[in-house]
């Protein structure tokens, strides 16, 4: 019976641990996002957005809804210059009743297909709104991206 009490104590300990804080949650989500981006997983990336999600970037029309996001991702992955890496660094996160506000910086590495030596980095800032879904997953409802520096070849 001593092993049962140990198991019960372990279960109580883990059940009492606090839920993910907003910073840890978005950091984990961005890590998964980057993995899907580098593997060109259009469906997983698309499903990380809410059905009515909006992507906003200076100088471009808004991209609204999963079908439009899927089309843009498909087009991006078909281009000669493609994303090969993404690093997202959340600087400030705040969560309230199923919504997380997330602001930070990103570095996206782009490279011509078949020419990794031609890679260059795009630096920028972002502001994202994550919304918890009925199934308890978190999805991006709104994101605004703003490049900070001109693209510079390596």
C-alpha positions, 0 to 999 in steps of 0.5 A: 500500500505505500506505493499507492499513497505515493502515487496519490500524493504525486497526482495531488501534487500535479493537479495542484500545479497552476495552469500555464501562464500566458507567457509560457503558453504563447512561447510554446505556441510560437515554437510549434508555429515555427516548426510547422512553418519550416516544414511547410505544414499549411494545414497545421498553420491554418488551423492555428488561427480561428475561423474568422482570424485576421492577419494585418501587415503594413502596406498589404490588404488584411487576410481574413479567415482560414480559407484566405490564410490557407491560400496565402500560405500555399502561395508563400510556400510555392515561391522561389524565396521561402521561409526557412526559420522563424524565431518569435520572442514574446516581450509582453503577454497578458491573459484575461478570461480566455484571451491572451494579448501577446506583443513581441519581436520576430526574426524570419529567415528567408532563403532562395530555394536550393540556395541556403547561402542566399538567406537573409533575415527580416526583423519585425514586431508583432501584436497577437490576440490569442483566444481559447477555444471551447476544446481548450486549445488556443488560436490566433484571432488577430495578428499585426506584423510590422517589419522593423528593418529593410531586408539585408542579404547575408 
